[in-house]
Amino acid sequence: MSAARTPTELELCKIVGQLTRLQREERGVASEFEDELISLDARLEKAQKAAEGLVSGLKRVRRAARVGHIGDIARSLGALDDRLADAQAAARDLSGAWRFDASAYMADGRFLVDLQAAAAEQRLEMFERDGRIYCFPLLLRIDATQSAVRVGRKIERRVRPSELVRLLAKAQKAPQRFRGQAFLDLVWRAYRRLVGREWNGTDPGRVVTLNEIHDTLTLLPGTDYPQEEFARDLLLLDRQPDLRTRSGERFEFPRGTTTKGVKPLIVYDEKGAERVYYGIRFVPGA
C-alpha cells in the first residue's frame, strides 16, 4: 500500500481559502477583497465629486474676477465655504480607508480561491496542480510578500481577481511568442554537450534526461528558468514535430524502458491534462 501524498503548502492554503469563502458566502459576501475594493471605490468617488465641486466653484469665482462681476464674486465666494467643507469631510473619510492585509490574503489561500472563482465566471481555464498554477501557456506564482503575481517572469501588481483574470484572458488569446526553432537549437546544443564525442551522428543518439538538459541550460548564476517553464516549452516544442535542427536532426521524447527510474518533468495543458516528459534524443533526419 503506497503512502499518502503530503499536500503542498499551496494546496493547504487553498483548502483554508475555500473554507473561508464558504463562510463569507453564507454571510452574502463572495470576496472580502472585492468587497473592500468596492467600498474604497465608493469613498473615492464621493471624495472626487466633492473635489470637483470645489474646483468648479473656484473656476466660477475666477471667471467673475476676470470680468469684474461683483455680484458673482460675492455669491461664489460664499458658496465656496460649503464646498470646501464637503471636500475636507471627504478627505477625512479617506484617512485609514485602506487597512486590508493584502499580504495575508494572498498567502493564506483566499486569493487563489477568489482568482479561480473569477476565472470560472469568465470561462478561463485555470488549474492548480502540485503547488503550481497553470493558465496555459501562462504559469503563475503568487508572491505574497510583494502583493503581486508572477506571470511567467513578469511581476503583475494588478491583483484584483476579476481584473487579473481579464488580463490573463487577453494574454492567453494573444499570439504565442514561443520561438520553436530557437528553443530547439538551445536544447540541441545542450544535448551535444552532454553526449560529447560518443555520438557519431549517424545513428539515433542516446537518451539524455531532460533534468540534465535543464541543469545545463541553467548553469550560469542568476539564470531564471524554472523547471515548470522548461516543461511548458517542451510541450510547445512537442506540438511542432516537423522541426529540425540547423543540421537536420529531428527530436524524439522516448518513453518506456529507456526512461525507467528517471524523474519526469510534468506539465498541464490548456485542458488540465497531464503531460509527462522524461528524456530526449536526436536522430538523423530522414
N, C-alpha and C positions, 0 to 999 in steps of 0.2 A: 504493500500500500504506500503510495507516494505521499510525501509530507505536504501539508497545506502551504500554499504560497503566501508569503508575507506581503500584505498590502503596501504599496508605496506611500510615501508621505503625501503626494498629491491625491491619491485615491482616498486616504483617510480624511484629508481636508474636504474633499468633495462630499463624502458622507456627512460630515458635520454641516457643510453648506446646504445640503439637501434637507436635513432636519430643520435647520434654521429657516429655510424658505417655506417649508410646510407650516411652521409655526406662524410666519408672517402672513401667509395666505389665509390662515384661519382668522387672522385679525383684519383681513381685507387689504393687506399691503403686500404686493407682489415682490417688490425690490426696495429694500431700505435705501440703497444708494440712489436709485432713480427717484425715489420719493424725496430724498434730501436735495437732489439737484432741482427738482420741480419747485420745491419750497424756496430754494435760494433764487431761482429764476424769477419767481413771483415778487420777491422782495426787491430784486434788482430792477424789475420792470417798474415797480412803484417809485423807486428812487430815481430812475431815469425820467419818468414823467414829471416828477417834482423838479428835477434839474432843468428839464426842457421848458417848464413853465417859468422858472426863474430867468432863464436865458431869454425867453420870449418877452418877458416884462422889461428886462434891461434894454433889449433892442427897441422896444416901443418908446422908452424914455430917451434913448439916443436919437431916434428919429425926430422926436418933438424938440429936443435941444438943438438939433441941426437947423431947424427952420424957425426956432423961437416961438413955438406954440405953447404959451404959458399954461393954458388950461390943461393940456395933455400932460405937461411936465408934472404938474401938481397931482393930477389924478393917478398917473402911472407910478410916481414915487410912493404914493400912499398904498397902492396895491402891492408894491414890492415887499412890504413888511410881511404880508401873509404868505407870499410865495417863498420868501426866504425862510420863514418858519417851517413851511412844509418841507423844503429841501433839507433843513437841519434835522427835522424829525426823521426823515427817510434815511439820512446818513447815520443817525444814532441807531436806527433799527438794523443797519448793516453791521454794526460793531458786534463781533462774535457770531455772525450769521453762519459761519462755516466752522464747525467743530467735529465734523465727521472724520473718524480714524480710517483713512483710506488704506494705509499700510496693513492694518489688522484685517480689514475687509478683504484685501487681496491675498493675504497669507492664510486665512483660516478656511478657505473653500467657498465662501459666499459669492465671491466674484466669479469663480469658474461656473458655479451653478447658474448664476444670472446670465452669464455670457452664453452658455449652452441653451438656456431658455430663449434668449433673444435670437440666437441662430435658428432655433426650431421655428420661431414665429415668422422669420423671414426666409425659411426653407433653405438655409445654408447648411451644407453638410459639414459637421464638425464632430470629431471623435477624440476621446481621451483614452489612450492605451498605454499601459506600462509607465505611467507617470509623465507621458508626453501628450501634447495637444496637437492634433492634426486637422488642418483645414486645407487639404491638398490643392496645389503643391506647397502651400504655406505651412510652416512649422512655428508653433507659438510656445513661448516660455513666459510665465508670469514672473515679473520682477517686483516683488512687493516692496523691497527697500527703496525703489525709485518710483513707486506707484505708477508703474508702466508695464507694458507688454512688449517682449521682444518678438518681432515678426521676422523670422529669419535672422539677419544680422542687424536689422533696423530696430531702434527703440521707438515705440509708438506710445505717446503720452496721452492721446485722446482715448480714454478708457471707459467712457460711458458705454455700457454693454450694447445698447441699440445703435450708437454711433460707430463703435468699433466693428460691429457686425456689418454695417453698411460699407465701411472702408475695406473690410476683408472680402466682401462680395464683389466689390468693384475691382480689387486686385486679382481676385480669382478669375474674373472674366477677361482681364487684360491679356494680350498675347504673351505667352511664356517667353522669358528671356534665357531659357536654358540653351546653351550652345553645345549641342551634342558632339560635334566634331572636336571642339577644343577640349571637352571633358574626356572623350575617348583618347585623344592624344596624350593627355596628362596621365591617365591610367596606364596607357601603353608604355610610357617612359618609366613609370614606377615598376611595372611588371618586368621590363627588360633589365632594370637594375637588380631586381630580386632574383631572377633566373640566371643572370650572368651569362657566361660562355657555355653553360651546359646545354643550351638550346641552340641548335644549328639553324632553326627557322624553316626547315623543310618538312618536319613532322609536327603534329599537334604538340604544343608546349605543355609543360606540367601545370597542374592546378596550383595557383597561389591563393592563399586565403585573402579575403577582402579586408580582414583586420590588418594583415601585413601591408596591403596596399594603402590603407588609410594611415597606418603608422608612418609609412614612407612619405606620404603627402603632407604630413603634419610634423615633420622633423624640425622645422625651423621654430625657434622660440616665438611665442606670441601668435602662432597660426590659429585662426578662429575658424575651424571647420569641423563642427560636431559630427559624431557618427550618424546621427539621425538625418542630418542634411546630406551626408555622403550616401546613405541608403536611399534617400529620396532621389538623388541624382542617378543612382544605379537603376532605379525603376524607370526613370525617364529615358535612360540610355537603352534599357531593355525593350522599350517601345519603338526603338529605331534599329531593328536587327540588320538592316542593309548597310549600316555604316561600316566603313573600313578605315584602318589606319592609313597614314600617308603612304606607307609601303605596301598596302594591300591586304594586310591580315584582318581576319574577322574575329570577333569575340564570342565566347561561349560562357554561360553560367552553369557549370555542371552540377548535377545532384546525384546522390547515390553513394556508392562505397568510397568514391574519391573524396567525399566531404564528411565521412564518418568521424565524429569526435571534434569537429570544427565548430567553434562558436559562431552562430549565424548573426547576420545583420537583418533586422526586421523593420519593415516599413508598412504603412497602411495607405491604400489608395483612396480615391475620392468617394468610394462607396463603403469604406471601412474594412475592406477585405485585406487580409494579411498577406504580405509578400515576403518571402524569405530568401536571402542570398547568402551563400557560403564562400564560394571562391570564383575565380575567373581564370580562363586560359585563352590563349590566342592560337589560331590555326592558320596555315597558309590560305590565302584567298583562292577561290575556285577559278 
